[in-house]
Structures are given as structure tokens and as C-alpha cells.
Amino acid sequence: MRLTGHTVQVLDGATLVAQHERAFGRYLEVLTLDHYLEVLKTKPGGLPGATALAQAKVKGTFTRSHQSYWDAVRHSRGDAAGTRALVEILLAHRTLPAALLTAAMDRAVSSGCLDPQVVLIDARRAPIALAPVVRSAH
């Protein structure tokens, strides 16, 4: 383990395997919402009051777009199913850029098409849609 001024790093030999924000002060917890997502898939009722969610909102990693999508999908599917849909989107943050997911969630809320799989397909298609069109000179 290595402590830096702002992080706690876990090493396997010379390879960094995990890094977490360092807490300063007594009795403080620095929680990362991503670390709880697998549990929240099976126990979605834990998300609304989760300290990790509150910290993510303060840090700005849980955005207005996330909240708007969550509100809309809970309204349409109910609290548990809506929260599970949100968790699917949050899990996708591990592999897709946040900006693409945020834009896809915004489009989902605007269109009313809230299926998380459709949101993920939309986010994955975005780089293709944003790529410049290459035209042949022939």
C-alpha cells in the first residue's frame, strides 16, 4: 500500500490495482458509489438513502441527468425496477465515457424511451454518429 497526499493506492508488486481518495480527519468515510452497484442491483431500496450516493452528488459524479433519468424511470416502472434500471446505467460508467451516457440519458428522458438497454445502445452508437463522414474522391 502507498499513501500519497490525496490517495490510498494498493499495489501488486509495482502494478497499481486500486486507488481511492484519502480521507483526512477522524471518523470520515470516503465512499465510491461504484463499489456498491452489484449489491444495489439486488437491493435497490438501499440507494435513496445511501451515503455513497450523497457523496457522489456532492462531487458531481451523480449529475442532474442521472437524477432526471432516475426520477423518470421510477415514475414509469416503480421504485425498485426504476432503481435497477439506473444501476445498469451506472455500471456502464465503467466502460463508457460519462459524457456519452449523460447525453443518452437526457435523450431517453426527452423521448420517454427509458429502457436502460436502449440508453446503453444509444450511448455506444454516439461515437459512430459523431465521427466525421469520410467521402471518397471517386
Steps between C-alpha positions, in 0.01 A plus 500: 500500500616853425361825641526816297380845593153430363470125441543155648647267239504121508786337312573148381874523468548810289151481344232735628185291553279747688496863596264678735463857617666554837288626789647762729367528852352268754192289438472600134393265223573550134267268313484428129154422365646267239618263774139432606330450164495119497326499839257771391389287203355251747410749775393815315326643806840585644586761240279797598655538847850381414790710626690407184221657291505818708878524457471437124249785473732736690796402279291544185542142379126441546366778281165664434475273196533194722236637736261590216535153348453335838191710577347423159574126504372460859181681401454267204615166652471548875771560758674161500497437124585863429796490734621176341483674161710786634753254645542350150591845372734564793678169434557610141708792629775242547538455125342801330586869528275692739418765238355237264289344775380837624392605150326165446313532832390852405370373164320213676323737737406733213367217283341297779689189386650410838607138448858489632611270218379755245688773691818291487460427129449872439812585701708239314381628163588859579870480405401361160243775453753765603777371274567713193363368176781395266407543137674330217665721240374271221 
